[in-house]
Amino acid sequence: MVRKSKKIGKVINGFLILDSESRKTGTWFKVKCTKCGHIQYKSFNFVKITNVQCDKCNVLRKKRNANGHYGEPIYNRYIEIIRRTEQHEYYKNKNITMCEEWQNDFMKFYEWAINNGYRDDLTIDRIDNTKGYSPDNCRWATSKEQANNRTNNVVVEYNGKKLTLSQLAEKYNLPKYIVYNRYKAKWDIEDIVNRPIDISKRSKKYGK
């Protein structure tokens, strides 16, 4: 017999707990919004946050503030950031949020985006990954540029410039696997870039 939560039947922050189930990620609750009646599954960490809104209420609230841009790619990016910072455990644990200026007014975000190179094929990138989404910490970038800004990238300095290993390989026309294998083998940056590549099968395996 599956053990049910004692929270079933209680109302917590506007959510009526209807049922519970155990998942690999923990206990999830079937909840009903007391404002609109929408039923959804949420983790208890989500439910216990004060002043949080259900998915439907959140979309309706944002739709009213869209100023005619609802459904457009730029507006979808805006909603994606809000959902990411309000609901994703990684962002909440890192205290990464959207600035109040944007949160309270979509048009502020829209004006910043249009004046700072927005295109539908670009993604929003945080310049400093330890900080949140704000005008002074965001830019529009290609997927490739954004990948080079990830916190788990290895950054090295060569000829006075800081580059990720991927950027180093591209700049000096080297195979990426060679650069990564040489770095992993603790080669000096000078040798990584300048030592000739032996293309024999054995050398290829070890990135030499």
URZI-V443053 format. One record per backbone hydrogen bond with DSSP energy under -1.0 kcal/mol. CO is the residue of the C=O (numbers start at 1). NH is the residue of the N-H. If there is no record, write none. Layout:
# URZI-V443053
co: (CO,CO)
nh: (NH,NH)
This chain:
# URZI-V443053
co: (5,7,10,12,14,15,16,17,19,21,23,26,28,29,30,30,31,32,33,38,40,42,43,44,46,49,54,55,56,57,58,59,60,63,66,69,72,73,74,75,76,77,78,79,80,81,82,83,84,88,89,90,91,97,99,100,105,105,106,107,108,109,110,111,113,113,119,123,125,128,133,134,137,139,141,142,143,144,146,147,150,154,156,158,161,163,164,165,166,167,168,169,170,175,176,177,178,179,180,181,182,183,188,189,190,191,200,201,202,203)
nh: (8,10,17,15,34,12,32,9,30,28,26,23,21,42,18,19,40,16,37,33,31,29,47,48,49,52,58,59,60,61,62,63,64,66,69,72,76,77,78,79,80,81,82,83,84,85,86,87,88,92,93,94,96,133,103,104,108,109,110,111,112,113,114,115,116,118,122,141,139,131,99,137,127,125,123,146,147,148,149,150,153,165,163,161,158,156,168,169,170,171,172,174,173,179,180,181,182,183,184,185,187,186,192,193,194,195,204,205,206,208)
